[in-house]
Amino acid sequence: MTVLEPHNNDCATAYSGGNDVQTSRRFLPSLPLLCAFEAAARTGSITAAAKELALTQSAVSRQIKALEDQLEVVLFHRERQTIRLTAAGDAYVREIRDALRKISTASLNLRANPFGGTLSLAILPTFGTRWLAPRLPKFLAANPGITINLVTRLTRFDFKLEAIDAAIHFGPAEWPGGDLALLRPETVVPACSPQLRDRFNFETAADIRRAPLLHLTSRPDAWKRWFMGNGVDAHAVHGMLFDQFATAAQAAIAGLGVALLPDFLIHDELAAGQLVRALDLPMKSAESYYLAWPTERASHPPLAAFRDWLLTETQGDR
């Protein structure tokens, strides 16, 4: 891992672990056979699969039988007019379904942007909507051939199992099987509605304990660290739980409690007076924001262009 800081059936070869392994065609069934099998497995019906694929029932049945003959494995129990996956069939469909989805996604991406390139980017919801999305038009204007697809991921994932080129990561400077570039640190502030602040009349950090506290599930110890950092007993710190900053911010605006929120993500709410600092006691988070990508995709042109642009955009934040 490297951390960067500022500055169809014709296929007969498979690859595994970096070594070329010649694989028999019997283990590479054609897409029509796999699609017929997957559709029948998903719908539990030859009739439904045939309708979905715009084929006759007999054509679907023949394709499934051809697949079973090729693999030399029975995939369905056939009981009168119904079908039911065998144990082998159930395991097989789980494996091929993801492969079919990846092929479909790659084909759609190519069709949408045949000349430039596509970047599939995993984003943290609040960072993506509040910080990244407003800036993306600038990147796309400078790189008109590139298409960006955004998907939401709240936690780390395995790049080998996801058709994703890069991810916005908040956490420690590590991502197994990936490289990282530092984007920015984070400072959180205790934020609440003006009405709640006036109601509790906060004067010291200890006063915050009298108010309802709003917690993020991804950072269960944030309040504990804030209290300890301000010399306050942090024992038994309880409160409402939220899985996203945006939801916690809205709850704070509604007067449900005090939340520890990244100051750069609630700039507009603070400026508008919807949120106020309960106390002017910010805390620098122990973790930071990074762009992560699989090592082997580092030179993918859309990724390289996006990485360079993003590091320029965040240069002042570092």
N, C-alpha and C positions, 0 to 999 in steps of 0.2 A: 504494500500500500504506500502511495506517495501522497504527501500533503503539500500542496502548493500554497504558499503565503504570498502577500503582496508582491509585488513587482508587475412434375407428372410422373410417370413410371419409367421414364428414360434414365432416371437417376439410379445408379448402381453402386455408388461409392459413399460410404459413411465415414465420419471422422470421430474419433474418441480419444480424449486425453492428449491431443496433439499428434497422435500417430495415425497414419493412414491405414485403414482397415478395410480391405475389399469385402463387401457384404453381398451375399447371394440375393438375387432379385426376389426370391420368395419372401424375404423379410421387408420388402418395400412394395406393398400393395398399391394399386392405382388409387387416385383420389376418388373416382366414382364409387369404387367398392367401399372405401372408408366412409364416404359421406352417406351412402345407403345404410351402412351398419350403424353409424352414429345417430342418424335420424330415427331409425327403428328402435334403437336402444333408448333414446330420449323420449320418444312418444309412446313406446310400448305397443306399437301397432304397425304392421306392414302397410295397412291402408292409409294411415295418417302419414307415414313416411313417404309413400308414393305420391300423395297429394302435395306434400311439401316440396318434393323434388320434381314435380310435374312428370312423373313416370307412371307406368302401369304397375299394379301390384306384382304381377309375375316378373317384371323387370327387376324390381327391388329384391324379390325373393331370389332370383338368379344371381344377383350381385352379391348378396349375403352368402349364398351357398358357394360361390366362387371364392370369396374371401376365406371361408372356413376350409375349403379344399386347399387353398394356397398356404394357409397357416397350419393346416392339419390339426385344427382345434375346433370343437363344437362351441359356438358362441351363444346360441339360443336353445332353450328347451321349447319345443313346438308341441303345443297341447291344443288339439282341435283347431279352433280359429284364433288362438292367442299365442303369443310368444313371451318368453321370460328369459332374461339373461342367465347364463350359467355363471359360476364363480369366475371362470376364466374370462368370459365375455365382459363381466362387470369390471374386472381389473383392467382389461384392455381398453375399454371405452374411456375410462378415466385418463389413461395415458394419451390416447390419440386426440381426445377432445381439445386439449390445450394446444397440441400441434396444429390442428385444423384452424383454431382461432388465430394463432400466430400467422399462418399462411394467409388467412382472410384479411387480417389487419395489414400485413405487408402489401398485399395486392391493392387494398383500398388506398393506402398511403401513396403507392406508386401511381395509381390512377389519378389521385387528387393533385399530385405534384410530380409529373414525370421528368422534369428537367432540373429542378433545384435540389430537393432533398427534404427529408422529414426528420424532425427531432421530437421524440416522445419524451416528455418531461414530467416527472412526478413532483407534485408540489404539496407543501403544507397549506391547508385551506386558507388561513388568515393571511399568511405571508403572500400566498399566491394572489388572492383577491385584492388585498389592500396595498401591497407594495409592488408586486411584479406586474399584474395585469395592466395598471395604468401606464407602465413604461414599455410594454411589449410593442405597441405601435411604432415606437422609435426604432426598435431593433428590426422589425419587419420592413419598415420603410428603407432601411439601409441594406437589407438582405431580401429583396423581393422574390428570390427563387426558393426561399425556405418556408416550410410549413411547420408550425409547432402544434403538437397535440398535448393537451394537459390532462393529467389524471391525478386524483387525490390519493395520497398515501400519508398516514399519520405516523407510521413507524418504519424502521428499516426493513428492507426486503432483499431477496437474493436476485441480483441482476441476471443470473443464469436462468431463472425461472420466470422472469417477467420481461415482456417485450418493451423495455424502457431503456432509453439511452442515457438518461441522467436524472438526478433527483436533487431537490433542495432538502438539505439535511440540517436539523438542529440537534446538537448533542456533542459528544466528545469527538476529537479529531481521529475517528477511525470508522472504516467501512470495509468489512471483509471482502476481498476480491475487487476492491475499487480504489480509485484515487480521489483525492479531495483538494478543493481550492477554498481557502478561507474567504468568506464574503464579508461578514461583519460580526462583532460581538453584540451583546444585548444587555440593556439596562431595564429593569422592571421597577414600576412605581406603584404604591398602594393607591388605587383609584376608586372613587365612588361617586354617587350623585351629590350635587350641592346640598340637597335637602338632608341626606343622611349625614353629611359632614356637619351641618349645622345642628342636627339633632343630637349628635354625640359630642360635639364640641371637642374634637381631638386636640390634645396639646402635647402628649408624649407618645412614644411607641407603645407603651403599656396600655394606653387608652384604646388602642385598636382592638385589643382582646375583648372589649366590651361589646363590640359590634359583630354582626354576622359576617363570617368570612367565606369567601368564594374560592374554591380550589379547582385546579386542573388535574385531571387524572394522569396526564403525562408528566406532571411535576408535583407529586404528592407531598414532597418535603419543602416546597418553596417557602411557605409561610413559616415553617419551623426555622429555616435558615435565616429568614428576614428578622424574626424575633431574636434569635441568638445573636445575629450581627448587630442588633441594637440593644443588647444587654437585657433582654426581657425573657422571662421564663417561657419556654416553648413546649412545655408539657401539655399533652392532650389538646392539641389544636384541631378543632373540628369545624365542619361547615358543609355547605352544598358542594356537589361535585359537578364539573362540566368537562366535556371531552374536547372542546375547541375554545380558543381565545375569543372568537367573535360572539359566541353564546354567552360566555362569562362577561364580556363587555356589555352586552345588552342587559344582562341581569343586573350589573352594577348601575347602569343608566336608570333602570327601573326602580332602584333603591333597595334591592334585595340584600346588598352587603358590600363589602370592600373586596376588591380583587387585585392581585398582583399582576400587572399587565405591562407588556413591552411598550415603552414610551413612544417608539417610532411607529408603532402600529395603531396607536390611539391619538395620533396628533390632531386629526380633524375633530374628534370628540372633545378633546381638551380645549382646542381653539374655540369651539362653539359653546363651551360651557356645559355640555351635556355630562361630561365627567370632570372631576377636579381631583387634585392630589389630596388624599386624606391628610397626609403629612408630607413635607418635602424631604423624604428619606428614601432616595433611590437605592437600588442594590444591583450591582453588576452580576449577571448570571455567570455561573461557572462554565457554562457551555456556550457554543457559538453557532452561527449559521455557516453552512458550507454548500458548495456545489459538489456532488459526488457523481462519478461515472465509472463504468467497468473499464478496467485497465486496457483491455483489447480494443475498446472503442474510442480511445483518446484522440485518434487522428480523423475520426468521422467528420467530414467537412461541416455539416450543420452544427455539430457539437462544438467543434473548435471555434466556429464563428460566434456561437452563443456564449461560450466560456469567456472569450476575449472581451465581448461586449459587457457581460455581467460583471467581470472584474473591474472594468473601467467605470461602470455605473456605481459600484460600491467602494471605489477607491477612497472617497472622502469619509465613508463610514468606518473604515478600518483605522 
